[in-house]
Amino acid sequence: MSSLKEIQEFIEKISKLNIERIEIKTEELKLIIEKNKEQNIIQEKKVIKTPIIEEQQKEEIKVEEKKILPQKEENIEIKELSNRIVIRSPMVGTFYRRPKPDQPPFVEIGSKIKEGDVICIIEAMKLFNEIDSEYNGEITKIYLEDGSPVEFDQPLFEIKI
């Protein structure tokens, strides 16, 4: 599991199973996923090795990151059918459904999309980033209004694959 996409897909698959806790350890990563009625806590620890100056100064630094997902989003994933996928925001910014204010939206509910199709734009720090679909399918839900602020990992679209 080297990329964020792979980790997100793994978490989505695990959330559908009746597993309370799972822990994965590698040399570079420690990933703990626990289900909690109040919230999901995903805990990730990375081991960073410092350069060795002397044998006595050899040490490891552990960096711990916690991300708390609200219960509301967990319910979205649990209620999904196996043929539905939620496309989430890869960054923080402003969500735009259309290329320009006077043009039609990239997609509507019921739109058929293919892998690589632009489905929205997210503006971050004056840069307009086109967000491409990673799946073939049909848009079944649009979570945000045009011009809305968006957080990292916030649901954008639901598609039926």
N, C-alpha and C positions, 0 to 999 in steps of 0.2 A: 504494500500500500504506500506508494510514493507520492501520489498527487492528491490534492484536495478533492478532486472529483471522485477518485476511487474511494476515499474515506467517506464522503457524503453518500455515495451509493451503498457502501457497506453499512452505514448507520441506518439508511432507509430500509434495507433488507432486515437488519437485526430488529428494528422497531416493530416489524410486523410479526415477529416470533414471540413466544411466551417465555422470554429470557429476562431475568431480573438484573443480571450483571455479567459482563464479559470483560476480560482483561487480555491484552495482547502486548507482548514485550519483544523488542528487537534491540540491536545495539544502538540504534539512533532514536528510537521512539518507544514510549510506553503509553498505550491508549487504554483507558478504562471507561466503559459505558455502563451506567447504572440507570435503571428506571426508578422513578420516584413519583408518588401521587401528586406532590406539589409542583415538581419541575424535573426536567431532565438535566443531569450534570454530566458533561463530557469533560474528562480530565485527561490532559495530554502532558507528558513529561518528556523533554528532550535532554539528552546528555551531550554536553559540549566539552570537549577536552581542550585544556590550555596547553600551549607549548611547554615542553620540559626544559627548564634551565638547569636545575640540579635534581637529583633523585629525591631529595627531601621536599622539594617544592612541587612535586607532581600532585595534581589534584583534579577533581572533576567538579564541574559546576552543573547543578540541576536547575533547569528552568521549568516552572510549572505554569501552565495556562489552563484557565477554566472558562468555559463558555456555558452560560445558562440559557436554556431554551424554555420559553414560557409554555405552560400546559396547553394553551390555545393552539399553538402550532403542532404539538404532538397529536392532538385530536384530529387535525387535518390529515396527518399521515396515517393514523390508525383507521380513519374512515375511508381511506382510498381503497379502491378495488385494485386487484393485481394488474389491471391493464391501464392504470392511471399513474401519471408522474407529475410531480410539482416541480416546475422550473423556478429556481431561486436566484436571487440577485447575487452576482459575483463581487459586488462592491457597494460602497455607500455613495449616494448621489441623488440626482433627480431623475425620475422615471418619465420617459416620453414614449407614447404609443405611435407617434407619427414622425416622419423624417423632417417635416417643416409644418408650422402651424396651419398653413393653408392647404395641406395635402391630407389624403385619407390615412387612417391608421395602417400600420404594417399588417396587423391581424385583428380579427373580430372573433367572437364566439361562433364556432362552427367552421372557422377557416382551416383548411387542410395545409399542413406545413411539412416540409422535408428537412432533413438534416442539412445544416448550412444556411437555411433561410434566416434573414434578419427578422426578429420578432419585436424588438423594441430598441430604444437608445437609452443609455444611462449617462447623464452628464456628471462628471466629477472633475472639479477644479478647472472649469472652462474647457474641458476636453469631452467631446461627444463620442462615446464608445458604443458601437453597434453590438448588440447581443444576438448571437446566432443560436438557432435551435440545435441541440445535440441529438434530437430524435425526429422520427417521422411520426405524424399523427394528426389529431384534430384538437383545436383549442376548445376546451369545455368550460373554462372559467378564467376570468381576468380579475386579479385581486386588487389592482390599484387603478386610480384615475390618472389621466394624463396630467403631467406636471407635479405629481406627488413626490415628496421626499421618500427615499428608500434606504433601508439599512442592509448591511451585508447579510446574506442568507435569508432574507425576507421573501416569502412566496410572491412570484410575479404572475405565473400562468399555471393552469392545470391542463394537461393534455391527455387525450385518450390515445393509447398506442395500439 
